[in-house]
């Protein structure tokens, strides 16, 4: 089997994944703070790539697209026009972040034959909440400030509140300014997740991903599942779907 490439270029970091076609666990997953041609070439030095998919919310990099087309004849640039294995009900698909849709597809794939409503929470620079219905339709979702953004905003828009790191003690009620700020940001996100799940009903599954997910997970009930690199998995599923890999047969077609 050939090796496929996924690139998830986020707001602050990029993840470069190498996959055996149809496999759910990557051969490698490399995170870089700066995505450029040299960082990709270093990973692909001795690798032959059959198919590649590039997803960016940080702007289109023509040099990266050119490199991928040189190294691989079959390259998909993830946009709202990309064929995906979900119905999409978003009224303005051209404005939908491709990473949000990829995460939703990755989460739907993880659930297999368990057809329940699905809430996908990506805790990164922003927190995104996305909903996939039981009949496998992407319905949309909400965007809120991420935990670090909330803490920085409190410092920026007040005269005396300090910058507080995300990691640390998070009591329900802060006992000093540091814990009050941190707990307000972290437990605020926890409350949002609980609220959205209640609106979807008890049968709803919740899958978390993103850099701040490990901070939030211990504060949530056991119905929440964590999956690292969910966007990359979704990109792998989309790539396989477009290259006719049978491992995606359990997802809906349209």
C-alpha angles and dihedrals in degrees: 000000000000129000120250129201129219124187120192107186107190133180096271107011141020129220122208115196131189116201139180106234110270096006121125098208116067123234086227139351118200124187119203131182092214121037115204140137094275094053091052094045090053090058095042096045096119100013128106110213121207100182135007138190125196122198121180134174090172096070135284113290109204093192091057092048090050091050092050092049090051094049097039131027094207111061127161120198105203110236137141087275094060114112109245134183095244135070109248119213097177107130094217104034092170089067096047113109107245090219090060092054092044091052090050091051092047090051093048089051091052091055092060112182094353099110105194132126110281131211114199117196120190111191105198134113084325126020112238124195115197130178129212113187125226089255089059101256123140102230101181133251148207138282124215136169115280122241095261090046091053092051093047092047091054089054095043098048099043133062101228112017111112131223109266126195118239095233119074142066115345110185117177088248118032116236095198137014094273095053092039091058096042095044091046091056098040099040089043089063091044089054091050091053092049091048095051092047091052090052090054095047138246095291092061118115120217123208120185129199138159136079097293095046094095089056093053101037097076089056095054131079121262094263089081119090126200123216121178118213093016093156090053091050090050090051089051090052092049091048093049090046091055093046093049099250108168094220088086095057091108090065121085121260128207 
